[in-house]
Amino acid sequence: MTSVTFQPTSRRGPDGRFLPAPADDETTGPPLADDRFLDREVSWLRFNERVLELAEDVDVPLLERARFLAIFASNLDEFFMVRVAGLKRRIAAGLAVRSASGIEPREVLDHLSTLAHQLMERHARLFHVDVRPRLADAGITVVRWDELAPPEQERLQGMFRDQVFPVLTPLAVDPAHPFPYISGLSLNLAVVVRNTKTGKEHFARAKVPPLLPRFVAVADADGATTAVDPASADPYKTRFVPLEDIIAAHLDQLFPGMEVLQSHTFRVTRNEDLEVEEDD
């Protein structure tokens, strides 16, 4: 067997002598650009965009598209709770050094905000314009309180009285009661009420109970939540009303003696990027 030994390549001059080793710039070429790396946080948002694109794909089964919409929203919550929170904490602590992508942290934060808002608009538009109507055609309809017939509202009033009202704890905000702590990702109603005796307006907050279903099936007079229409291509029809709509329609029971002026749903995404301190 013949063995072959590879010798390192060397350069010789016309006289056969070895030439000095080349300078670094002769072997490595021009210096690499500072922005040759992708930013990790932006890449993560782009990954979540791929999840949204699966929800946009009309070839994906309808319920799977709805599921991908939910996954996208859950991912975005976690992204802001951990990654964006950590980025803001580093900026506040004065550790705003350039990342491997060569972008200043504040520039990254601005870019993340712009990109996240664009994705959220796509997410909302996709649900309301495409997925929600398709769900309705398939027999799954989300309705608002004002769209319900009076008998249906009366039946849900009983459900509110028996199941929802006992677990509600509205909190008022005034000089004697500081602004209440809002837990992360909790769904709340911001309520403005007026005292009918003094005319003074107050702000209050009512937390939507997290242990109850977010969407409540609308029952008929017999208690059935699924209507059967044999003439339809999808004979089984179910309608759901958001729990916060039911609560908003009964705010006068939460604030007796007060006139409810307005209410709005809101949610807070809190910092979950905890800093671990090790014992010495």
Secondary structure by P-SEA (a helix, b strand, c coil): cbbbbbccbbbbcccccccccccccccccccccccccccaaaaaaaaaaaaaaaaacccccaaaaaaaaaaaaaaaaaaaacaaaaaaaaaaacccccccccccaaaaaaaaaaaaaaaaaaaaaaaaccaaaaaaaacbbbbccccccaaaaaaaaaaaaccccccbbbbbbccccccccccccbbbbbbbbbcccccbbbbbbbbcccccccbbbbbccccccccccccccccbbbbbbbaaaaaaacccccccccccccccccccccccbbbbbbcc
